[in-house]
Amino acid sequence: MIPAKFDWQLNQNVLSDEQKDIATKLGISPLIISILFSRGYKNIDDIKSFLTPQIENLRDPYLMHDMQKACDRIKKAIENNEKITVYGDYDADGITSTSVMYETLVNLGANVTYFIPNRFKDGYGPNPQKYEAIINDGTSLIVTVDNGISGNKSVELANNMNCDVIITDHHKIPDDIPEAYAIVHARYPGDEYPFGDFSGVGIAFKLATALLEEIPEEYFDLAAIGTVADLVSLTDENRILVKYGLQELSDTQRPGLMHLEQLAGLKADNINEQSISFGLAPRLNALGRISDATTGVKLLTTFDDEVADDLSHDTENENKKRRKLVDDIFLQASKMASNNTDKRTIIVYGDNWHEGVVGIVASRLVEKYNKPTIVMSHNPETGIYKGSGRSVEGFDLFEAINGIRDNMVSFGGHSMAIGLSISSDDLNTLINHFEDYAVSNGIEKLQKPKLSIAKKIKVSDVNQQLFDNLQMLAPFGTDNEYPIFEFEPQTVTNVKTMGKSNEHLKFQMLDDNSKINVLAFKNGKLASHLESLFDCVHVAGHLEKNTWKGRTTIQVMNDDIYSDDIEIVDLRSNQLNKSMFQYSNSLYVFFHENVYKQILPFIGKDSKACLYNNLSLEDNFDNIIFVDCPDSFETFNSVLNVINKKDKLIFYLYSNNLSQKMPTRSQYADLFRFVEGHKDIKIYDDIDLLSDYLKIDKSNLAFMINVFKELKFISIENGIMNGNRNPESSDITLTKSYILRKHQLTVKEKLLDVDTTTLNQVIRSCF
């Protein structure tokens, strides 16, 4: 059995006449229309707008709260040559936001500089001490990007020092709003912009548009990076920014991005949203996690190729450090977590773990164990534990910890992610409260997160046309995810693990003479299960192009996989050895007492053995192993029904009768004539000679002699065989020996003379 990670929600909507009509009018696949309808686009205008994002559909930036006020103040500062500081953030969204705003002000002739806080020295968001230093250095106008909406103390300090603050932010607006000169925010209470899901760079782009009095297409590349990296909704205006941004990235004039793309192994003719998610964004984020994100702004804004080359290599090196740190800490953290598998939550920590990567480690632990997780770094000098938490779907991590907020040195976040610091004196309070809260709030009853399935299709349905149709929906991301399809292949084959730790999985799905490769990242542990369940799995995945050695194919990227059937492990053998009985916590089932007695001494201490008619399943075994072959299929069938679909069954099905067949009528006649013409046959001594003489296989000959004895055609005394005179005519097929042999041959035909696929089908049919 392979349990699903998600609750699969298959789109069961039947294509309506309206959908068919729209598909015909637009000349596109009905499947695309069906997907768009399921995502809320239910008229032809909305669908056309979604499928063909246009620059002219970007709304007037002055619709946003305080936009006019912000622009007037910035222009006044430029006219008066006031010093302006752009106050940014250290993640990819913050770096691109800062770059957009800084370049805009430079192009307008402003006296401008920028500041990116250091994660370790300055913390997140507005820092009053840094505000004070910036103002003392001559700044009279601070423009925040991707932060500031919670910076009440910093804004108050700036106001008291006669420095105006313009906040541009996209984060949740608190109840207590800072008294800034202007707040440019798409969701300002009572003055909401028609679209509220911008990232920080999206807001910066809107302000740049207003200041420049035209859409700054040269910033599309930066806007796309920050938008994709921050996981905001890829709909409406964000879809426009990313679509045109990807085009800009394919032909970017920024030397820093050119070099970074090369180091990330990206090709200009194949830039998409994944290029940002897995190539560019992690490298920019690594700067803020490991060192100083100021390097990122320099990299994105320089037009000196030599400087860009140096900075891109610095960025790449920081990313390599980040990856190694994550791998090293995750290895330690995972070992710690595995020691507490009975708990519903995970809290792990280590001395001087790098604070910049503990959030990534927490995410990976959640992915592995599916439990709310907190990972912290302990500072032995201060005794403070500082770290990050990540949650599972349906469990509010913020509320779980908020109950002991007073015990925290610092604390913040939302339902799925938190940051916190706590003293060593309160560590056990945190550990106990976290676990108690999870248990008392029924974490074990949480429903699986939902996985939306666009359609159930066959492997043979996957082709270039389907892939090209789906690309009409790109760019993909939050609120516009890849369409996911369900496959129920006839079989899976070529199951292999990949990666330095065999953590990834690759296999092929076969269906109607068609096949397709499937990649399942971080599912390497399923390899052996998949091999056992090769003919009864369900795969959910999305389509992706793969180019290898100049050849491009379509493959499936696995999103989930499940099988609710038993695992059948085919280890059939005509020989038994000690190593076959070393499985732990296993039940070995025997059909023949002589085999049972012979093997019993080799069964491990934590396993059990029994004859089939003494089968007891009171214990919960990891494996049930059928050692030898039954004499009848009915017996086999009845035993399987007693077992009633346990998770894993292993079959040795040892038999020493693999070559047996039913004798022919002529062979019976030959033996009968021989017995009639010979007396005092030493049957045990001369069985080999008799087998050669009659040209009958020895096992078959022994069987025939038993049949004749049962029919009283012969008698055997002290190993001497003689024929009986005038035996009564009897039906051979009614003898016990004949009936047993017939049952054995049926078993041989169904269980031994078949391939693994057929064996699986036979066994499952018994249930």
N, C-alpha and C positions, 0 to 999 in steps of 0.2 A: 504494500500500500504506500502511495505517495500522497500525503495530504496537500490540498491546495492552500496557498498562502492568502488567497483572496476569495471573496464571495463573487463568483462570476455572474454578471448580469448581461444576458444575451438580449440584444435588441430584437424583439419578436414582432415589431411592427411590419405589417404587410404593406407593400408599396401601394399607395393610394393613387387614384386617377389623377389627383392634383399633382402629386409628385412626378408621375409619369409625364404629365403635360409639361411641367417645368423642365424636366430632363430633355424632352424633345425640343422645346423652344430654345434652350441654351446649348443644345447639342453636346451634352455631357452624359456620363454614365449615371444611370438611376441609382447605383450604389452610393455615389457621391452625394446625390440629393437626399437619399435616405439618411446618411450620416449627418448631413447638415440639419435636417429636420430634427433629428434626435438631439442636436446641440442647440436648438432654439431658433434656427434660421428658417422661417416658415413661409416666406413670400419671395417672389422673384427678385425684388429690389435688394432685400437684405442679402440674398444669396449672391447676386452679382457683385455687390459691394464687398462681400467677404472674399470672393474668389479673385477679384481684381483690385487689390489695394492701390489707391492712387494718392499721389502727393497732395493733390488739391482737396482731398478729403480731411487733411489735417485742419483742425478747427482754429478759429481765431484765438491766439494766446491771451488776448485781453479779456476773454471770458473768465479767466482764472482770477481768483481772489487776490487783490492788492497788486495785480500785474502792472497797472498804470502807475501806481504809487512807487513801486520798486524801480521801474524804468526811469521815472522822473528823478528819483534820488541818485541813481547810478549816473545818469547823464550830467546831473549837477556836479557830482564828484569829479567826473572827467573834465568838465569845463573848468573847475577850480583847482585841478591838478591835486586833488586829495588822494592820499594813499588808500588804496582798497586792498583788503586781504580776503581771498577766497578760502574759507575754512571748510575742508573736506572730510573724508572718511577713508579708512585704510583697506576697504574691500574693493572688488572690481567695479562695483557700481559707484562707490565714492571716488575712485581714481578717475574713471571716465567722466563723472560729473564735474570734478575739479578741472579736468583738462578742457572740457567744453566751455565752462565759464571763464577760465583763465584765458583761453585763446580768443574768446569773444571780446573780452575787455581789452586785451592787447591790440586786437584789430581795430578797436574803437579809439585807440590812443590813450588808454587809461594808464595811470601810475599804479600798477597792480602787482601783487605777489600772491603766493598761496601757502597754505599750511595744512599738512596732513598729520593728525595726531599719531603718536606712537602707541601701539596697543599696550605695551608694557609700562611705559613711563607716564602716558597721558590718559589712558583709558579711552572708552568710547564716548563720542559726542562732545558737546561743548565743555571745555575745562576752564573754570574761572581763572585759574593761575595763568593759563596760556592766553586767555583773552586779555588779561592785564598786561602780560608781556608784549603782546601784539600791539595793543593800544599805546603802551609806553614807547614802542618803536616807531610811532608816528601814524599809525592807522586811524582813520576817522570814520571808515565804513567797512563793516564786516559783512560779507555775503556768504551765508552757509549753503552748502550743497549736500544733499543726502543725509542731513542731520539738523538738529537745532530746535525741533518742535517741543522737546522736553527740557530745553536749556534755560529754565527760568532764572537761576542764579547767575549764570553767565551774562544773560541779556540785562538783568538788573545792574550788574557791575558795569557793563558797557555804557548803559544809560547814565549812570552816575559819573562816568568818566568822559561824558560828552561824545561818545562814539555811537553812531547808529548801526543797527543790526537788521539786515534783510535776511529772513529765513526762507530758504527754498527746501522743501522736504516732502516726503511721501509717506512717512511713518504715521502710525495711529496718533490722532490728536488727543492729548490728555484733557482732563476737565479744567486744569489750571493752565491756560495758554499764556506763553511769554508775552510781555509787553514790548514786542519788537517794533521797529519802524514800519516794517511791512512783512507779511507772511504770505508767501506764494505757495499755495497748497491746493490740490484738486478737490479735497474733501473738507474744506473749511466749513464749519457749521453754518447753515443758512445761506451759503454762497457756493454751493457745490458746482464744480465743472461737470459738463455732460459725461465725461469719462474719468473715473476716479482711480484707475489701477496703474498709474505711471510708476516707474522706478525713480530713483533720485536723478538719474541722467535724463529721464524723460521730462521731468520738471525743469531741469537746467536747459534742455533743448528748447522748451517753450519760452523760457525767459530770453534765451539767445535769439530766438526768432523775433520776439518783440523788440529787442534792442537793435537788432540789425535791420529790422523792417523788411525781412525776406526770410524764406526758409533756408537755413544754412546747410545745404546738401553735403558740404564737406565734413559735417559732423555726424552724418548718418552711421558711419562705421563705429564711432565711439558710442553712439546711442544704442546701436544693436548689441554691442558687447555688454554694456551695463544692464540693459533690459533683460537679455537672456540670462545673464549671470545672477540676477536678483530674483529670478523665478516668479516674476509678476505675470499677470494675465496676458497671453499673446493673442489678444483680440483688439478690435477697434483701432485706435491710433498706434498702439504698440505694435500691431501687425504691420502697419505701414512703415514704422521706424525700422523694424527688423528686416522686412523684405528689401527695402532700399539700402539698408545697412549692409546686408550680405552682399549685394551687388557692389557696394563701395569697397568692402573688404576684399573682394576678388580682384580689385584693381586699385588698391589703396596707394595713395601717394605718401603715406607716412612711413618713413624708413624704419622707425621702431617697430611698427606692425609687420612690415615686410620681413624683417629679420626674425621677429618672434614667430611668425607663421612658418618660416623655414625650420626653425629649431623645434617647432611642434610637429613637424612632418606634414604640414597642410599644403595642399596643392591649390593654386589659384582657381583652377577650373572646377573645383569640387568643394567650395566653401559653403557650409550650411550651418544651421543652428547648433549642430553637434560639434562643429569645429570650434564654436565659442565655448560650449558647455564642457568639453573634454580637452580642448587644446589651449585656448587663449585665457579664459577666465581662471582656471586653476593656477596658471603661472602668475597672473596679476594678483590673485588672492594670496599666493605664497609669500609675496613681499610683505604684506601686512601681518601675516602669521609668523614669519621668521625674523624679519628685520625691520626695514623702514619703507613704507609704501610710497614715499616721496619719489623713489626711483621710478615707480610706475608712471607718475605724471611726467617726469623728465623724458622717459622713453616714448610716451605717446605724443608729446608736444615738440620734441626736437626735430629739426629738419637737416641736421648734420649727420650724414651717413656713418661717419666714423664713430661719433658719439653714440648713435643708435645701435651700432654693432656691439660696442662695449656694454651698453646698458642691457641689451637683450641677452647677452651671455651672463651678465650678473643675475638677471631675472631667472634664466634657465637654471643656473646653479642653485639659487634659492629654492626653486621648485624641487630640484633633486634632493636637497636637504630636507625639505618638507615631507617628501614621499618616504624617505628613509626614517625620519622621526615617527611618522604615522605607523609605518610597518613595525618598527621596534617597540613602540609603546603598545600598539594593538596586540602584539604577541604576548607581552607581559599581562596586559589587561584581560585578554581572553583566557589565559591560564587561571587568573584570579576568579573570573566569572564562572569558569567551569567547576570551581570548588564549591559553589553555592547554587547548584542547579535546583535545589528544593525551594528557593526563594522566588517570589514573583517580580522582584526588582533587582537591579544591579547598581551597586556603588563600588567603584574601584579607584585606587589612588596610588601614587608612587612619589618618592622623593625627587623633586626637581624635574618632573616631567614637563616638557615644553608646553607652556600655557596656550601657545598659538595653534596647537593641533589637537587638543583634548576634545574639542567639539566634533572633529572628524572621526576620532577614535570612538566617541560615544555613538555616532551615527552608524559606524560599522558594527559595533556590538549590538545595537538594536536590530540591525539587518540580520545578524547571525542568530541571536537568541530570542528576538521578538519580545523584549521586555523593556519597560522604561529604564533608562540608564543615565547615571551621572558619573563622569570621569573627572578626577581632580588631581592637581599637582600640589604636593605638600612642600612648603618651604620650611626646612628644619630650623632655620634661624628665627623666624617669626612665629612658627607653629600654625600658620594659616594654610588652610586648604582652599585652593581656588580652581574653579573649573566650569564645565558646561554639562548640561543635561539635554537628552533627546528623548522623545516619547514615541509611543505607538498610537495608531489611529484609535480615537475614542477615549483616550485617557488624558485628562487635563493635567499636565505636569506642573504648570504654574500654580494651580489650586492645590496640588498635592504638597507643595513645599511652602506655599503662602501661609499655611497654618502655623509655621514656626519661623516666620519672617523676623521676629524679634531676636531670634538666636543667631541671625546672620550678620556678618560684617557688611556684606552687600548682596543684593538680590534683585533680579529683574528677568523679564522675558515674556513668553506667551504660552499657550497650551501645548505647543509641540517642542519648544526649545527654551532653555533658561540659562542664565549665567549666575554664578553664586560664589561667595567666599564665606568661610566659616572657620572659627578657631578650633583647635584640637580639643578643647574642653567640651565643645558642643557636637563633636563628630558622631558619637554614638546616638545622640538625640536625633540627628539627621537620619542615620541609618535605620533606627527603629521606627521613627515616624513615617518614613518613606514606605517601608514595608507594610506597616499597620494600615496606612491610608489606602494602599493598593488593595490589600485583602478586604478591608471593610467596605470598599467601594466596588467590590465585585469585579476585579480585573480579569479573573478567570472566565467571566461570562461575557467579556467584550466580544462583540461581533467582529468578524473579519472585515477589513476594508474592502470596499466594492471595486470590482474590475469590470469596466464597461467593454462588452464584446460587440463589435459592429456587426459581425456575421459569422456563421459557421460555414467554412468552405473546405474544399478538398485540395490536396497537394497539386493535383492536376489543374486547379483553377488559377494557380499562381503563374503569371507570365508578365512580359514586359508591358503589355497594355494595361493590366491591372495596376502595376507599379506606377506607370506614368499618370494614370487617372488619379491615384492617391496623392501624387505630388501637387495636384491642384490645391490641396488643403494646406500645404506647407506655407510658411514655416510653422513647425510644431513646437509645442511647449505647454505651459500651464493654461488650462481651459481650452486648449486645442491640441489635445494629445494625439499621438499616432493612432490611427484606427487599428484596433487589435482584433485579430481573427482567431476563431477556435478551429483547431484541426483534430480530427480523430483518425489518425493514419492506420492503415492496415497493419503496419509493423514499423518499428524503428530499428536501425542497424548502425554499424560502425560507431558504437558508443566509445568516446575517448575523453580523457581529461586533458586539460591544458594548463599552462601557467607554471611558475617555478615551484609552487606548492600543490599543483594539481587542483587548484581551487575552481577552475572553470570547466565547463562541459560542452562537448560538441557531439552531435549525432545527426543521422539522416532520417527523414520521414519518407516512407514509401507508400504509394497509393495509386492504384490503377496504372501501373507501369511508369509512374512519374516519381521523381525523388527530389528532395530539397534539403539543403544543409540547415541545421538549427544551432545557434550559439546560445548557451545559457550561462551567463556570467555568475560566478560565485555559487554554482550549483554542482561542483565537482563531486560532492559527497553523495549525489544521487546516481552516480554511474552504475554501481552494482545493482541498485534497485531497478533502474531503467532496463538493464539487461534481462532482469527476471520478469519484467512487466512489458516486454517489447511489443506485445500484440494487444494491449488494452490500456493505452495511455491517452490522455487528452492534453493538447498543447495549446496555450494561448500565446500569441506573439504578433509582432508587427514586422513589416517587410523593410529590408534595407539592401542597398547595393554593396557588393563586395568585389573589389578589383585586386587580382593576384596574378602577377607575372603577365600583365597586359590583357588578362581575360576578365571580363566583368560578368558576374552572375548575381541573381537575387537570392538572398538568404532570409531566414526567419530569425529575428532576435526574440528570444524567449522572455515572456513577461510572467508566466506562471505555468505550472505543469502539475497534473494530478492523475492518480489512478486509485479508485476505491476497490480494486480487486486484490486478490492475494498475490504475493510474489511466489513464483514457481521457479525454483533453481534446479536445472537439469544437470545432475552429476552422476548419471547412470553409469554403472560399471559392472563388469563381470569378475572383478577382483575386489577384495576388501583388505584394508591394511589399518594399522593402529592410528595413523594420522587422520583418518576419516572420522575418528570418534573423540576429537579434542575440542569440539564446539562447546562453549560455555552456555549454561542455562538453556539446555536443549533437551527435547524429549525424543528418544530413538524408539521407533515403532518396528516391531518384528512380526512376520507372518508365520515363521517356522521356529519351533522350539529348539531344534538342534543348532540353528544359526544364532538364536538368542543366547543360549548357554555358552557358545563358543566366543561370542563377542563381549558378553557382560563384563569380564574383567578389565576391558579397555575403556569403559565409559568413565568420563571425568567425574570428580566428586560433586560438582555443582550441577550435573545433568542426571537424567533418569532414563531408564529403559523399561519397556513393557511389551508383552505380546498384544496383538491387536484386539483380542477379546477381553483384555483387562485394561483397556484404555481409560485413563482418568485425566481430566484436564483442569483439575482444581488449581494447579499452579499455573502461573503466567509465564510461559516459555517464550524465549526469543525465536527459537526455531523448532519446528517439528520435522523430524528426518525419518523417511521411510527407507529402511535399510535393505530389506529383501523384497522379492516379488511375490505377490499373493498367488494363490492357486486358482482363484476365480475373480472375475471382474465384479461380480455382485458383492463379494466380500470387500474388495477395494472401495467400491462405491459407498457401501454402508459405513465404512470407517471414515471416509471423507465427510460424510454427513454428520457423523458424531463430532468431528473436529469443527465443522461449521465455520469455514472461512477464517481461520486464523491469518495473521498478517503474512507469515512466511513459511513456505513448505519446501523442503529439500528432498530430492529423490535420488537415492542410489539404485534401488530396484535390482539389487544383486540377484542373479539367477545362473545356475549351472546347466540350464536346459535351453540355452540360446539356439542350439542347432536342431532341436527336436522337431519332428514332423509327424503327421499321422501316417502310419504304414499303409501300403496299397493292398488291394485284394490279392494280387499275385504273391506279395511277400507273405501274407498270412497262409496262402496255399502252399508255398515253398516250405515254410516251417512245419506245417501240418504233415506234409508228405515225408519230411525228414524224420519227424518224431515217429511216424508210422513204420518207417523202415529201419530204425535204429533203437537199440535198447541200452539201458544203463549208461546214459550220457552224463559224464561228470561236468555238470553245467557251470559250476563256479570255476573249475580249473580250465575248462575248454571253451569258455565264452568267446575269447578272442578268435580261436580257430573256427568256431561255428559262425561268427560274424563274417570272417573272411570267406568262408565256404559259401554261405548263403548270399553274400554281398548285401548284407543288411547292417546299417549303422548299429553299433553296440548298444547305445541307449534305447534305440527303437526295438532292438531284439529283446532286451530285458523287459521292456514294456509289453511286447507281444507275449512273452512267456508268462507274465503276470496275468494277462487277459485269458490265456489258455488254461492257466491254473484255476482262475476264478470260474471258468466255464466247465471245469473238470475234464478238459481234453487231455490234461497231463497231470501227473503227480510228482512231487519232489520230496524225497526222503534222504536225509543225510547227504545232501548235495548231489544225489543221483536222480536224474530225470528220466521218466518213462511215459509213454503214451498209454492212455486208458482205452480198453477195448470197447467198441460200440458206444461211444459217447452220445448223449442226447444232443440233438440239433438245437442250438441256442443263438440268440441275436447278440453279436459282439457289442453292438452299440449300447446295450443295456447294462453292461458290466460297470462296476464302480471305477475300475481302472480306465476304461475307455472314456467315461463321462468326465473323470478328472483330467485326462489328457486333453479332451476337447476344451474344457474350461481354461487349462493352461495355455493352449494354443490361442484362444481368444485374448487372454491377457498378453501373450507375446505379440500378437498382431496389433493390439491397441496401445500397449505401453512400451514395448521394446523395439519393435521393427519400424518405428516412426521417427521423424525428425522432431526437433525441439518445438517447432511451431505447432505441429499436430498434437504432440504430447500436452502442450498447454491447453489446446482446445478441448482435448478429451477430459483433462482434469477439471477444467472450469465447467464443462457440461455436467459433471457430477453434482455440482452445487445447484 
